[in-house]
Amino acid sequence: MQVAVMIAGAIAEFVGWWLVATRRFDVWRLMPIVLAALGIAAILVTPPVFAGTSTVTALVVGLAAGFTLYLATLTFVWAASHWTPFRRDVLEKYSQAGEVTLATTLVLSLAIMVPAEELFWRGLFQARLAGAATMSAGTATLIAWLAYVATNAASRSLPIVAGAIVGGALWGGLAWWSGGVLASLASHILWSGLMLSRPPGAGRPAIDGGEAR
């Protein structure tokens, strides 16, 4: 059952991002539904383990990692924005966010999309692979990360794929280290919240010109 949910969930997210990339659906109307379904399915088949270590330690380390990732992202986006295709994709994604209020994007992202992704990818997918007798925790983390990146690649968006590569590696590593999803969840929520409310320079014109300003 777990394996079936893992495969179906990965395919569903891939298809969701593909539908967004081909402009058949709006990201803020489709992806919260898709990811919410993944999160609920993950909980039903595998009750999440929040931390195999101290919950306080996992929370503090996760928040510190999220803030560090945000600072690194600001630097990366500043440098990569000199590349026109990347800058165009950043502006497009923040323009989509600017079509709804900031409060709406924060609720959809931080209350639904981010927790659902962590519950599915780190709480179910990575944890299930790590529990296999023939696979080490490190190998499980690597495979889960590759699957996560491949799924997000369907978005055909350079910022989203870059976030999946770097963020996915960090969140997978946090889940591996802590033995649960609390550290990766805290990191992912803080990073996403800052990216939406305090976007990198390349994304500010789009946000400033939309309703999220």
Secondary structure, 3 states (H helix, E strand, C coil): CHHHHHHHHHHHHHHHHHHHHCCCCCHHHHHHHHHHHHHHHHHHHCCCCCCCCCHHHHHHHHHHHHHHHHHHHHHHHHHHCCCHHHHHHHHHHHHHHCCCCHHHHHHHHHHHHHHHHHHHHHHHHHHHHHCCCCCCHHHHHHHHHHHHHHHHHHHCCHHHHHHHHHHHHHHHHHHHHHCCCHHHHHHHHHHHHHHHHCCCHHHHHHHHCCCCC
